[in-house]
Amino acid sequence: MQYCLTGFGAVAFILIYFFLPETWHGETPHAKECRERGKKFIIHKFNPLSSVALLRWPNVACSVSLFDRSDMETEVLRARSDSRSVRRPS
């Protein structure tokens, strides 16, 4: 039974990898530019804060804020349980 599930999972993975267009990665723009210029390495400028612009959409901002909040609640609960489990000397 487990071997069948493993086989089905492997077949599904292969089919998804090769037949879904978003999982098929062709030549990247960087590789294309390297090939056109005849160089092995080209330095590109990038903005590491550009991902902050994604927060302008409400669904992304909401999911990020809910995730952060749930993580804080988890930390608070963990801290409370740790403080209760510490035995004080009498």
N, CA and C of each residue as an Amber inpcrd file, in Angstrom:
protein
   270
   0.8200000  -1.1880000   0.0000000   0.0000000   0.0000000   0.0000000
   0.8740000   1.2660000   0.0000000   1.8970000   1.2940000   0.8470000
   2.7560000   2.4660000   0.9210000   3.5810000   2.6330000  -0.3510000
   3.9480000   1.5230000  -0.9810000   4.6950000   1.6120000  -2.2300000
   3.8170000   2.1920000  -3.3460000   2.5480000   1.8440000  -3.3480000
   1.6150000   2.4090000  -4.3360000   1.4790000   3.9140000  -4.1340000
   1.3330000   4.3500000  -2.8810000   1.2270000   5.7740000  -2.6050000
   2.4980000   6.5120000  -3.0200000   3.6440000   5.9070000  -2.7760000
   4.9120000   6.5100000  -3.1860000   4.9940000   6.6210000  -4.6990000
   4.5910000   5.5670000  -5.3850000   4.6020000   5.5720000  -6.8470000
   3.6590000   6.6170000  -7.4190000   2.4410000   6.6870000  -6.8780000
   1.4840000   7.6930000  -7.3440000   1.9920000   9.1010000  -7.0850000
   2.6070000   9.3000000  -5.9400000   3.1690000  10.6090000  -5.6250000
   4.2850000  10.9880000  -6.5860000   5.1440000  10.0250000  -6.9180000
   6.2410000  10.2940000  -7.8470000   5.7080000  10.6050000  -9.2470000
   4.7200000   9.8550000  -9.6870000   4.1270000  10.1170000 -11.0040000
   3.4620000  11.4890000 -11.0220000   2.7300000  11.8240000  -9.9650000
   2.0790000  13.1290000  -9.9000000   3.1170000  14.2570000  -9.9060000
   4.2030000  14.0810000  -9.1750000   5.2590000  15.0890000  -9.1430000
   5.8560000  15.2970000 -10.5290000   6.1440000  14.2280000 -11.2240000
   6.7410000  14.3340000 -12.5580000   5.7730000  15.0030000 -13.5320000
   4.5010000  14.6080000 -13.4900000   3.5160000  15.2180000 -14.3840000
   3.3510000  16.7090000 -14.0870000   3.2900000  17.0680000 -12.8290000
   3.1610000  18.4780000 -12.4570000   4.3880000  19.2590000 -12.8850000
   5.5620000  18.6880000 -12.6710000   6.8000000  19.3920000 -12.9900000
   6.9190000  19.6760000 -14.4770000   6.5620000  18.7100000 -15.3070000
   6.7690000  18.8780000 -16.7410000   5.5880000  19.5060000 -17.4820000
   4.3830000  19.4170000 -16.9490000   3.2260000  19.8790000 -17.7150000
   2.5620000  21.1490000 -17.1890000   2.9190000  21.6380000 -16.0280000
   2.3970000  22.9220000 -15.5700000   3.3790000  24.0150000 -15.9700000
   2.9150000  25.0450000 -16.6760000   3.8500000  26.0470000 -17.1930000
   4.5760000  26.8460000 -16.1180000   3.9610000  27.0390000 -14.9560000
   4.6430000  27.8350000 -13.9440000   5.7820000  27.0780000 -13.2610000
   5.8690000  25.7750000 -13.4510000   6.9820000  25.0240000 -12.8730000
   8.0930000  24.7870000 -13.8840000   7.8850000  25.1370000 -15.1330000
   8.8980000  24.9380000 -16.1530000   9.6970000  26.2230000 -16.2890000
  10.9490000  26.1740000 -15.9400000  11.7930000  27.3610000 -15.9820000
  12.6790000  27.2870000 -17.2190000  12.4320000  28.1680000 -18.1490000
  13.2640000  28.2510000 -19.3440000  14.5160000  29.0480000 -19.0530000
  15.0410000  29.6510000 -20.0950000  16.2490000  30.4590000 -19.9360000
  15.9120000  31.7510000 -19.1980000  16.6780000  32.0720000 -18.1920000
  16.4500000  33.2860000 -17.4200000  16.9570000  34.5010000 -18.1970000
  16.4130000  35.6700000 -17.8990000  16.9130000  36.8840000 -18.5750000
  18.3970000  37.1170000 -18.3230000  18.8650000  36.7470000 -17.1400000
  20.2890000  36.9220000 -16.8280000  21.1450000  36.0210000 -17.7180000
  20.7300000  34.7710000 -17.8920000  21.4910000  33.8480000 -18.7390000
  21.4670000  34.3000000 -20.1930000  20.3210000  34.8250000 -20.6300000
  20.2090000  35.3210000 -22.0050000  21.1410000  36.4980000 -22.2400000
  21.1910000  37.4200000 -21.2850000  22.0620000  38.5820000 -21.4140000
  23.5370000  38.1700000 -21.3890000  23.8810000  37.2060000 -20.5440000
  25.2680000  36.7140000 -20.5030000  25.6560000  36.1030000 -21.8490000
  24.7330000  35.3380000 -22.4370000  25.0140000  34.6950000 -23.7180000
  25.1760000  35.7540000 -24.8150000  24.3110000  36.7890000 -24.7960000
  24.3850000  37.8230000 -25.8320000  25.6620000  38.6490000 -25.7200000
  26.0870000  38.9530000 -24.5100000  27.2940000  39.7660000 -24.3190000
  28.5750000  38.9400000 -24.3770000  28.4440000  37.6280000 -24.2590000
  29.6190000  36.7680000 -24.3060000  30.4100000  36.7570000 -23.0100000
  29.7620000  37.1170000 -21.8980000  30.4350000  37.1250000 -20.6090000
  29.8420000  36.0280000 -19.7300000  30.6340000  35.6100000 -18.7520000
  30.1450000  34.5880000 -17.8280000  29.3790000  35.1790000 -16.6510000
  29.7220000  36.4210000 -16.2920000  29.1160000  37.0190000 -15.1140000
  28.8150000  38.4880000 -15.3910000  27.5860000  38.9100000 -15.0760000
  27.1750000  40.2960000 -15.2510000  26.5610000  40.7620000 -13.9330000
  26.9590000  41.9290000 -13.4690000  26.4240000  42.4660000 -12.2190000
  25.1310000  43.2270000 -12.5190000  24.0900000  42.9070000 -11.7680000
  22.8050000  43.5780000 -11.9140000  22.4750000  44.3200000 -10.6330000
  21.8590000  45.4850000 -10.7680000  21.3920000  46.2240000  -9.6040000
  20.0220000  45.6860000  -9.2080000  19.7610000  45.6710000  -7.9180000
  18.4510000  45.2420000  -7.4360000  18.1060000  46.0190000  -6.1770000
  16.8180000  46.0490000  -5.8750000  16.3280000  46.7590000  -4.7030000
  15.7840000  45.7330000  -3.7100000  16.4470000  45.4940000  -2.5950000
  15.9750000  44.4830000  -1.6460000  14.6730000  44.8750000  -0.9400000
  14.3090000  46.1550000  -0.9730000  13.0730000  46.5990000  -0.3220000
  11.8840000  46.6240000  -1.2730000  12.0590000  46.1670000  -2.5010000
  10.9590000  46.2070000  -3.4670000   9.8110000  45.2810000  -3.0730000
  10.0770000  44.2790000  -2.2590000   9.0030000  43.3770000  -1.8400000
   8.0170000  44.0550000  -0.8900000   8.4120000  45.1620000  -0.2860000
   7.5070000  45.9080000   0.5870000   6.3290000  46.4620000  -0.2180000
   6.5190000  46.6900000  -1.5150000   5.4500000  47.1990000  -2.3710000
   4.2860000  46.2180000  -2.4640000   4.5100000  44.9520000  -2.1560000
   3.4240000  43.9690000  -2.1860000   2.3810000  44.2420000  -1.1130000
   2.7420000  44.9970000  -0.0920000   1.8010000  45.2700000   0.9970000
   0.7090000  46.2600000   0.5920000   0.7620000  46.7980000  -0.6090000
  -0.2890000  47.7160000  -1.0390000  -1.5780000  46.9860000  -1.3770000
  -1.5190000  45.6610000  -1.5880000  -2.7310000  44.8890000  -1.8240000
  -3.2770000  44.4050000  -0.4930000  -4.5640000  44.6070000  -0.2520000
  -5.1410000  44.2890000   1.0640000  -5.0220000  42.8130000   1.4500000
  -5.1790000  41.9070000   0.4830000  -5.1100000  40.5000000   0.8500000
  -3.7120000  40.0930000   1.3200000  -2.6850000  40.6530000   0.7130000
  -1.3140000  40.3470000   1.1350000  -1.0390000  40.9800000   2.4930000
  -1.4260000  42.2290000   2.6480000  -1.1870000  42.9260000   3.9160000
  -1.9240000  42.2380000   5.0610000  -3.1480000  41.7870000   4.8050000
  -3.9260000  41.1080000   5.8420000  -3.2820000  39.7800000   6.2320000
  -2.8640000  39.0040000   5.2420000  -2.2680000  37.7060000   5.5660000
  -0.9400000  37.8780000   6.2990000  -0.1650000  38.8830000   5.9400000
   1.1030000  39.1300000   6.6300000   0.8470000  39.5570000   8.0700000
  -0.1210000  40.4400000   8.2710000  -0.3860000  40.9050000   9.6300000
  -0.9680000  39.7840000  10.4880000  -1.8120000  38.9360000   9.9200000
  -2.3570000  37.8200000  10.6880000  -1.2770000  36.8050000  11.0340000
  -0.3560000  36.5710000  10.1020000   0.7320000  35.6330000  10.3720000
   1.6160000  36.1550000  11.4940000   1.9530000  37.4310000  11.4430000
   2.7880000  38.0150000  12.4970000   2.0850000  37.9530000  13.8430000
   0.8050000  38.2190000  13.8280000   0.0450000  38.2060000  15.0790000
  -0.0320000  36.7990000  15.6640000  -0.2540000  35.7990000  14.8240000
  -0.3370000  34.4300000  15.3400000   1.0110000  33.9770000  15.8820000
   2.0930000  34.4390000  15.2580000   3.4210000  34.0940000  15.7450000
   3.6730000  34.7250000  17.1090000   3.2140000  35.9670000  17.2930000
   3.3820000  36.6190000  18.5950000   2.5760000  35.8900000  19.6640000
   1.3560000  35.4810000  19.3200000   0.5320000  34.7680000  20.2870000
   1.1780000  33.4470000  20.6770000   1.7850000  32.7800000  19.7140000
   2.4700000  31.5270000  20.0040000   3.6280000  31.7630000  20.9650000
   4.3960000  32.8260000  20.7260000   5.5150000  33.1410000  21.6120000
   5.0270000  33.4890000  23.0220000   3.9270000  34.2180000  23.1250000
   3.3850000  34.5730000  24.4410000   2.9460000  33.3280000  25.1790000
   2.2540000  32.4440000  24.4870000   1.8020000  31.2070000  25.1330000
   2.9860000  30.3430000  25.5520000   4.0080000  30.2940000  24.7180000
   5.1930000  29.4960000  25.0540000   5.8890000  30.0910000  26.2780000
   5.9790000  31.4160000  26.3530000   6.6160000  32.0620000  27.4920000
   5.8170000  31.8110000  28.7660000   4.4930000  31.8500000  28.6560000
   3.6690000  31.5830000  29.8320000   3.8470000  30.1520000  30.3170000
   3.8540000  29.2050000  29.3800000   3.9890000  27.8080000  29.8010000
   5.3760000  27.5430000  30.3760000   6.4010000  28.2260000  29.8490000
   7.7480000  28.0560000  30.3950000   7.8420000  28.6360000  31.8000000
   7.1980000  29.7660000  32.0160000   7.2850000  30.3840000  33.3400000
   6.5120000  29.5610000  34.3760000   5.4870000  28.8710000  33.9810000
   4.7250000  28.0370000  34.9200000   5.4630000  26.7580000  35.2470000
   6.2650000  26.2680000  34.2890000   6.9530000  25.0010000  34.5190000
   8.2230000  25.1720000  35.3700000   8.6770000  26.4050000  35.5450000
   9.8820000  26.6540000  36.3460000   9.5210000  26.5340000  37.8120000
  10.2390000  25.6970000  38.4940000   9.9740000  25.5210000  39.9230000
  10.8210000  26.5080000  40.7120000  10.1740000  27.1460000  41.6150000
  10.8800000  28.0980000  42.4630000  11.3700000  27.3900000  43.7060000
  12.5770000  27.7030000  44.1330000  13.0890000  27.0690000  45.3600000
  12.3190000  27.5360000  46.5720000  12.0680000  26.6210000  47.4890000
  11.3070000  26.9980000  48.6900000  12.1860000  27.1920000  49.8920000
